[in-house]
Amino acid sequence: MNTAAETESASDVFIETLRRVDGEIESAIETLEILSDSETLKAIEEGLQDIKAGRVIRFEDFLKKHGYEV
């Protein structure tokens, strides 16, 4: 027979598992939304090409360029 403490512990584990599954499902949905957006995929591909070609600047330089103090 399960004690109240064992039942509570099992419930806690089950709830935590459901929270993790919910997070994974949410992440999968976001990924599918990105993959189904051709404009976003094109922008990602262009960004990767820029990186490979060396068309990048340091983050600090980006901030300065856009008026932020570093």
Wavefront OBJ file of the C-alpha trace (Angstrom):
o trace
v 0.000 0.000 0.000
v 1.306 3.452 -0.896
v 1.802 6.017 1.779
v 0.629 9.594 1.350
v 4.252 10.695 0.909
v 4.833 8.147 -1.872
v 1.650 9.204 -3.646
v 2.610 12.879 -3.390
v 6.107 12.109 -4.689
v 4.710 10.132 -7.634
v 2.308 12.980 -8.378
v 5.171 15.494 -8.304
v 7.172 13.379 -10.741
v 4.159 13.013 -13.036
v 3.461 16.763 -12.998
v 7.106 17.582 -13.737
v 7.082 15.067 -16.595
v 3.972 16.695 -18.060
v 5.609 20.129 -17.810
v 8.671 18.860 -19.663
v 6.547 17.214 -22.355
v 4.562 20.451 -22.729
v 7.808 22.368 -23.204
v 9.035 19.904 -25.815
v 5.736 20.094 -27.715
v 5.854 23.899 -27.646
v 9.422 23.820 -28.947
v 8.470 21.420 -31.747
v 5.550 23.639 -32.783
v 7.830 26.695 -32.924
v 10.324 24.756 -35.041
v 7.593 23.648 -37.434
v 6.346 27.220 -37.733
v 9.836 28.393 -38.676
v 10.355 25.556 -41.138
v 7.040 26.296 -42.839
v 7.888 29.986 -43.385
v 9.820 30.270 -46.654
v 10.844 33.896 -46.003
v 12.361 32.980 -42.643
v 14.211 30.017 -44.147
v 15.549 32.245 -46.932
v 16.766 34.819 -44.389
v 18.475 32.088 -42.338
v 20.192 30.736 -45.451
v 21.353 34.234 -46.443
v 22.701 34.772 -42.942
v 24.628 31.512 -43.063
v 26.090 32.513 -46.433
v 27.139 35.876 -44.962
v 28.908 34.101 -42.114
v 30.725 31.753 -44.509
v 31.766 34.724 -46.678
v 33.018 36.649 -43.646
v 30.424 39.414 -43.938
v 30.103 39.840 -40.178
v 30.885 42.448 -37.528
v 31.526 42.166 -33.824
v 28.450 42.564 -31.611
v 30.024 45.544 -29.858
v 30.519 47.252 -33.233
v 26.900 46.537 -34.144
v 25.735 48.203 -30.941
v 27.917 51.262 -31.538
v 26.694 51.502 -35.144
v 23.112 51.629 -33.888
v 23.764 54.196 -31.184
v 24.138 52.046 -28.089
v 26.910 52.619 -25.597
v 29.193 49.673 -24.983
l 1 2 3 4 5 6 7 8 9 10 11 12 13 14 15 16 17 18 19 20 21 22 23 24 25 26 27 28 29 30 31 32 33 34 35 36 37 38 39 40 41 42 43 44 45 46 47 48 49 50 51 52 53 54 55 56 57 58 59 60 61 62 63 64 65 66 67 68 69 70
